[in-house]
């Protein structure tokens, strides 16, 4: 009898959650990708994930350092590049993430907080086989600590 009551209560709770728009047993844990909200040069200086461009990303290059692994990404849907570090060790005084498109000689700079964790810069439109280069600087000097080039360079 106790099992029937528990089963009935569980079914009622499940129905209530489903009616309220909650998660059901068959729901997928994968994030839903939104369509890209920008195209072409209109993607310059935009957030790759807020814009939906991150949904079609692939690695264009990467470099491991003592501060983390820096990855240059390319979005095939938006034809953009950006630099990201998923595991930044942190440390002052700064963290600048920049990306350059050689075909247009366009650079997009982003100043991230120098805290530990995941950081990424904004995008630059860099179509096809154009040379794209991602840069990172954490010493606030005139030299880049990280340079990651795409295969088009």
ABEGO torsion letter per residue (X at the ends): XAAAAAAAAAAAAAAAAAAAGBBBAABBABBBBBBBABBEAAABGBBAAAAGAAAABBBAEBBBBAAEBBBBBBBAAAGBBBBBBAABAEEOABBBBBBBBAAAGBBBBBBBBABBEBBBBBBBBBBEABBBBBBBBAAGBABBABBBBBAAX
